[in-house]
Amino acid sequence: NTLAMSLENMGYATGVVTTAKVTHATPAAVYANSAHRNWESDDKLTSEARDHGCKDIARQLIEFKQGDGLDVAFGGGRKHFLPKGKGAGTRNDNRDLTQEWLSTRNKASYVEDASALSRINSETTGPVLGLFAADHIDYVDKRPDDQPSLTSMTIKAIDILSQNEKGYYLMVEAGRVDHAHHEGNAYRALH
């Protein structure tokens, strides 16, 4: 079991917030089981993985059934949730996982930009999926206004999760800091 699986089964609210893709290694470790970190969408699964019933990470986020499922997932990675031919979608199974999120959860919301995120009523909403970029959210120095900051995503997530009287667990990752370090870009790592 992952940490979110255990906590959901005990009645806690759970969520992930990242400036990377929500299917990237660190957030995925909260809710998914995968033999390979790059199996973010079904188009990345090997034929052997498919033959053995492995599920891609985006699908596992949507099909997460412990407790009432994840309550918040904010970050990038929209392409892994959409079928090929819809936006930047990469899925081969023709599934639109954003629509499945909405249709399988009570009072669920799906948002794609900062203004839609700000309009979510934290006290009355159900689970919220926010995918603010096709890939990772842009670095701060190139981030468009329609992509929320890590701070604004975290504040909104805490506002939503804290509605659970039992408590909550929230994984927050400044994933683009890590990416900037890998690139040797100190400016972006610091900002």
C-alpha positions in Angstrom: 0.0 0.0 0.0 1.0 3.6 -0.6 0.7 6.2 2.1 -2.4 7.7 0.5 -4.0 4.2 0.3 -3.5 3.7 4.0 -4.7 7.1 5.0 -7.7 7.1 2.8 -8.8 3.8 4.3 -8.6 5.4 7.7 -10.8 8.3 6.6 -8.3 11.1 6.0 -8.4 13.5 3.1 -5.4 13.1 0.7 -3.8 15.1 -2.1 -0.8 15.9 -4.2 0.5 19.2 -5.4 3.5 19.6 -7.8 4.9 21.9 -10.4 5.9 18.7 -12.3 3.4 16.4 -13.9 1.0 14.8 -11.3 2.1 11.5 -12.8 5.8 12.2 -12.2 7.7 9.9 -9.8 7.3 11.8 -6.5 3.6 12.5 -6.6 2.9 9.1 -8.2 4.6 7.4 -5.3 1.7 8.7 -3.1 -1.1 6.9 -5.0 0.3 4.5 -7.6 2.1 1.2 -7.9 4.3 1.0 -11.0 7.3 -1.0 -12.0 8.6 1.9 -14.1 8.4 5.7 -13.4 7.8 6.5 -17.1 4.6 4.5 -17.4 2.7 7.7 -17.0 0.2 7.0 -19.8 -0.8 3.8 -21.5 1.2 4.8 -24.6 4.4 4.2 -22.4 3.5 0.7 -21.2 5.4 -2.1 -22.8 3.5 -5.0 -24.4 4.8 -7.2 -21.6 3.4 -4.8 -19.0 0.0 -4.7 -20.7 0.0 -8.5 -21.0 0.5 -8.7 -17.3 -2.3 -6.3 -16.4 -0.2 -3.3 -15.4 -2.0 0.0 -15.3 -0.4 3.3 -16.3 0.0 6.0 -13.5 -2.6 8.4 -14.8 -5.2 5.7 -14.9 -4.3 4.7 -11.4 -4.9 8.2 -10.2 -8.4 8.2 -11.7 -9.2 4.7 -10.6 -7.8 5.1 -7.1 -10.5 3.5 -5.0 -9.2 3.5 -1.4 -11.5 5.5 0.9 -13.2 8.0 -1.3 -10.1 8.4 -3.6 -7.7 11.3 -3.8 -9.4 14.6 -2.9 -6.9 16.9 -4.6 -4.4 16.5 -7.5 -2.8 19.7 -8.8 0.1 20.0 -11.3 0.9 19.4 -14.9 0.7 16.3 -17.1 -2.7 16.9 -18.9 -1.5 14.9 -21.9 -1.4 11.7 -20.0 -5.1 12.0 -19.2 -6.4 12.7 -22.7 -6.8 10.5 -25.8 -4.6 11.1 -28.8 -6.3 13.7 -31.0 -7.7 15.7 -28.1 -5.3 18.6 -27.3 -1.9 17.2 -26.7 -3.3 13.8 -25.5 -1.1 10.8 -25.7 -3.5 8.0 -24.6 -3.9 5.0 -27.0 -6.9 3.6 -25.1 -9.2 6.5 -26.3 -10.1 7.3 -22.7 -10.6 10.8 -21.5 -9.6 10.4 -17.8 -10.5 14.0 -17.0 -14.2 13.2 -17.8 -13.9 9.9 -15.9 -12.8 11.9 -12.9 -15.9 14.0 -13.1 -18.3 11.2 -13.7 -17.1 8.9 -11.0 -16.8 11.3 -8.0 -19.5 13.2 -6.1 -19.3 17.0 -6.7 -16.0 16.6 -8.5 -14.3 19.5 -10.4 -11.7 19.5 -13.1 -9.8 22.8 -13.8 -7.1 23.7 -16.3 -6.1 27.3 -15.4 -5.4 29.5 -12.4 -8.6 31.5 -12.6 -10.7 28.4 -12.6 -8.8 27.1 -9.6 -9.3 30.4 -7.7 -13.1 30.1 -8.3 -13.4 26.6 -6.6 -15.3 27.0 -3.4 -13.2 25.0 -0.9 -16.0 24.5 1.5 -18.5 23.0 -0.9 -16.4 21.2 -3.6 -15.9 17.5 -3.9 -12.6 16.2 -5.2 -10.6 18.5 -7.5 -8.3 17.6 -10.4 -6.2 20.5 -11.7 -4.0 19.9 -14.7 -2.5 23.2 -15.6 -0.1 22.2 -18.5 0.2 19.5 -21.0 3.6 18.6 -19.6 5.3 20.0 -16.5 4.2 23.5 -15.3 6.5 26.1 -16.8 9.5 27.5 -14.9 8.6 30.6 -13.0 10.5 32.9 -15.4 8.5 31.6 -18.3 5.2 30.7 -16.5 2.1 32.2 -18.2 -0.6 33.8 -16.0 -3.0 30.9 -16.6 -0.7 28.5 -14.7 -1.0 28.8 -10.9 2.0 29.1 -8.6 3.0 26.3 -6.2 1.9 28.6 -3.4 -1.6 29.2 -4.8 -2.1 25.5 -5.5 -0.9 24.6 -2.0 -3.2 27.1 -0.3 -6.2 25.9 -2.3 -5.4 22.3 -1.6 -5.1 23.0 2.2 -8.4 24.9 2.1 -10.1 21.9 0.4 -8.4 19.1 2.5 -8.9 20.9 5.8 -12.7 20.5 5.4 -12.1 16.9 6.6 -12.5 17.0 10.4 -10.4 13.8 10.8 -7.4 15.5 9.1 -5.5 15.3 5.8 -2.2 14.4 4.2 -0.8 16.6 1.4 2.4 15.9 -0.6 3.8 19.2 -2.0 6.7 19.1 -4.4 8.5 22.0 -6.1 9.3 19.6 -8.9 10.7 22.3 -11.3 13.4 23.1 -8.7 14.7 19.6 -9.1 14.5 19.9 -12.9 16.5 23.1 -12.9 19.2 21.5 -10.7 19.4 18.7 -13.3 19.9 21.3 -15.9 22.5 23.2 -13.9 20.4 26.3 -14.0 20.8 28.0 -10.6 18.6 30.9 -11.5 15.6 28.7 -12.1 16.3 26.5 -9.1 16.3 29.5 -6.8 13.2 31.1 -8.4 
